[in-house]
Amino acid sequence: MADRILTPSELAELLTVSVPTIDALVRDGLPCIELAHGARRFLLSETLAWLRSRIVSRVAPSPYQAALERRHEELRAEVEGEPIARVSLAKRGAR
């Protein structure tokens, strides 16, 4: 399956953050494709890999962190072509 190319607003919506937060993440090293006139695009797979690399392990993750990790896994599964419902059930032990 082809990788999804996202605009900053599409990525912000997927990650449930604001566009200024996306801009801040780019300043922190989030990989993006720079286009003419300052426009940016993001490859979903690279974005998820970058976010995954920044996850800090904790003894007991906060509920927000756990939900964010689940959402990243759902998006990863979508990019790789696995049905999200199947992945969600598999994580709960169902077949």
Helices and strands as residue ranges (DSSP letters): E 5-6, H 8-15, H 19-27, E 33-34, G 36-38, E 40-43, H 44-53, H 63-80, H 84-91
